[in-house]
Amino acid sequence: MLKKGLPLITLLFIAFVQATILNRIKVCNVQPDLLLLTAVFFALLAKRKDRISPLVFALSAGLLKDIFSSNILGVNTSSFVILTLVIERYRQKIYSEHLVNYFLIVLFSSLFVSLFYYFISIRTLPPFLDSLCTVILPFSIYTALFSVPYFYLMRKLFVIRRE
């Protein structure tokens, strides 16, 4: 039971850290998205046996991000689930043992989530090019840079070997 509960306990801890500590640590007014990183990590590297399903994990991570960020409920949940389905579909074709690949996968994942939010959001947002240059690209690059040490630490914590 502890094996199945550990990812969820980790997810709650990461949501707490993101909602409290990371709000105070921003670079150029952006912060890395730890919940997105964790969802991508489990979608890429989690084994099927004795682990929680990556889809359930992405659903939980997206819901927690929606709750803590006070965004429109369901936007992050939907984007995380769609992203996990895409990663699951191409997971065997992705060589996820190299640090550069972690960077690229997370870069495209965070771009997808940001663009999904931009186009689904009903709030009044700045024009697309302004948002792209000032928020979306810095957020995606910062999250992708943060993914390399984050994935290294998560692999040490969960000792995950690819199927």
C-alpha positions as CSV (number, residue, x, y, z in Angstrom):
1,M,0.0,0.0,0.0
2,L,2.9,2.4,0.7
3,K,4.2,2.0,-2.8
4,K,0.9,3.1,-4.3
5,G,0.4,5.8,-1.7
6,L,3.9,7.3,-1.9
7,P,3.4,9.1,-5.3
8,L,0.2,10.6,-4.0
9,I,1.8,11.8,-0.8
10,T,4.6,13.2,-2.9
11,L,2.1,14.9,-5.1
12,L,0.4,16.6,-2.1
13,F,3.8,17.7,-0.8
14,I,4.8,19.1,-4.2
15,A,1.5,21.0,-4.5
16,F,2.1,22.5,-1.0
17,V,5.6,23.5,-2.0
18,Q,4.5,25.1,-5.2
19,A,1.6,27.0,-3.6
20,T,3.7,28.3,-0.7
21,I,7.5,28.4,-1.2
22,L,7.7,28.7,-5.0
23,N,5.4,31.7,-5.0
24,R,8.2,33.6,-3.2
25,I,11.0,32.4,-5.5
26,K,10.4,33.8,-9.0
27,V,12.8,34.6,-11.7
28,C,11.6,37.2,-14.2
29,N,8.2,36.9,-12.6
30,V,7.9,33.2,-13.5
31,Q,8.3,30.0,-11.5
32,P,8.8,26.4,-12.5
33,D,5.7,24.2,-12.5
34,L,6.5,21.3,-10.2
35,L,3.1,19.7,-10.6
36,L,3.6,19.6,-14.4
37,L,7.1,18.2,-13.9
38,T,5.8,15.5,-11.6
39,A,3.0,14.5,-14.0
40,V,5.5,14.3,-16.9
41,F,7.9,12.4,-14.8
42,F,5.4,9.7,-13.9
43,A,4.0,9.6,-17.5
44,L,7.5,9.0,-18.9
45,L,9.2,6.8,-16.3
46,A,6.7,5.1,-14.1
47,K,6.3,1.3,-14.4
48,R,2.8,-0.1,-14.6
49,K,3.2,-2.7,-11.9
50,D,2.9,-1.6,-8.3
51,R,2.5,2.1,-9.2
52,I,-0.4,4.4,-9.6
53,S,-1.6,4.9,-13.1
54,P,0.1,8.0,-14.8
55,L,-3.3,9.1,-16.0
56,V,-4.8,9.1,-12.5
57,F,-1.7,10.9,-11.3
58,A,-2.0,13.5,-14.1
59,L,-5.7,14.0,-13.2
60,S,-4.8,14.5,-9.5
61,A,-1.9,16.9,-10.3
62,G,-4.0,19.0,-12.7
63,L,-6.9,19.1,-10.2
64,L,-4.5,20.2,-7.4
65,K,-3.0,22.9,-9.7
66,D,-6.5,24.1,-10.5
67,I,-7.4,24.3,-6.9
68,F,-4.2,26.0,-5.6
69,S,-3.9,28.4,-8.5
70,S,-7.5,29.7,-8.5
71,N,-7.6,29.3,-12.3
72,I,-10.7,28.1,-14.1
73,L,-11.4,24.7,-12.7
74,G,-10.6,21.9,-15.1
75,V,-8.2,23.8,-17.5
76,N,-5.0,22.4,-15.9
77,T,-6.7,19.0,-15.3
78,S,-7.7,18.7,-18.9
79,S,-4.3,19.8,-20.3
80,F,-2.4,17.4,-17.9
81,V,-4.6,14.5,-18.9
82,I,-4.2,15.2,-22.7
83,L,-0.5,15.6,-22.2
84,T,-0.2,12.4,-20.3
85,L,-2.2,10.5,-23.0
86,V,0.2,11.8,-25.7
87,I,3.3,10.9,-23.6
88,E,1.8,7.5,-22.9
89,R,1.1,6.9,-26.6
90,Y,4.7,7.7,-27.6
91,R,6.5,6.7,-24.4
92,Q,8.2,3.6,-25.9
93,K,9.6,5.7,-28.8
94,I,11.0,8.4,-26.5
95,Y,14.5,7.8,-25.3
96,S,14.0,9.3,-21.8
97,E,17.3,8.3,-20.3
98,H,19.2,11.4,-21.5
99,L,19.1,14.8,-19.8
100,V,18.7,16.7,-23.0
101,N,15.5,14.7,-23.8
102,Y,14.1,15.6,-20.3
103,F,14.7,19.3,-21.2
104,L,13.0,19.0,-24.6
105,I,10.0,16.9,-23.4
106,V,9.3,19.3,-20.6
107,L,9.8,22.3,-22.8
108,F,7.2,21.1,-25.3
109,S,4.9,19.9,-22.4
110,S,5.0,23.3,-20.7
111,L,4.5,25.1,-24.0
112,F,1.4,22.9,-24.6
113,V,0.0,23.5,-21.2
114,S,0.6,27.3,-21.4
115,L,-0.9,27.5,-24.9
116,F,-3.9,25.4,-23.8
117,Y,-4.5,27.7,-20.9
118,Y,-4.1,30.8,-23.1
119,F,-6.6,29.6,-25.7
120,I,-9.2,28.1,-23.3
121,S,-9.1,30.9,-20.7
122,I,-12.0,33.3,-20.8
123,R,-10.1,36.0,-18.9
124,T,-9.0,39.1,-20.8
125,L,-5.4,38.3,-21.7
126,P,-2.7,40.4,-23.4
127,P,-2.3,39.9,-27.2
128,F,-0.8,36.5,-28.1
129,L,2.7,37.7,-29.1
130,D,3.0,39.7,-25.9
131,S,1.9,36.7,-23.8
132,L,4.2,34.5,-25.8
133,C,7.3,36.6,-25.3
134,T,6.7,37.8,-21.7
135,V,5.0,34.8,-20.1
136,I,4.7,31.6,-22.1
137,L,8.3,31.2,-23.4
138,P,10.1,32.3,-20.1
139,F,7.8,29.9,-18.1
140,S,8.5,27.0,-20.5
141,I,12.2,27.5,-20.6
142,Y,12.5,28.0,-16.9
143,T,10.4,24.9,-16.2
144,A,12.5,22.9,-18.7
145,L,15.8,24.0,-17.2
146,F,14.4,23.1,-13.7
147,S,13.4,19.6,-15.0
148,V,16.9,18.2,-15.3
149,P,17.9,18.4,-11.6
150,Y,14.2,17.7,-10.6
151,F,14.1,14.5,-12.7
152,Y,17.4,13.4,-11.3
153,L,16.2,13.8,-7.7
154,M,12.9,12.1,-8.5
155,R,14.6,9.1,-10.1
156,K,16.7,8.8,-6.9
157,L,13.7,9.0,-4.8
158,F,11.5,6.5,-6.7
159,V,14.3,4.3,-8.2
160,I,12.3,3.9,-11.4
161,R,13.5,1.7,-14.2
162,R,11.9,1.9,-17.5
163,E,9.8,-1.1,-18.8
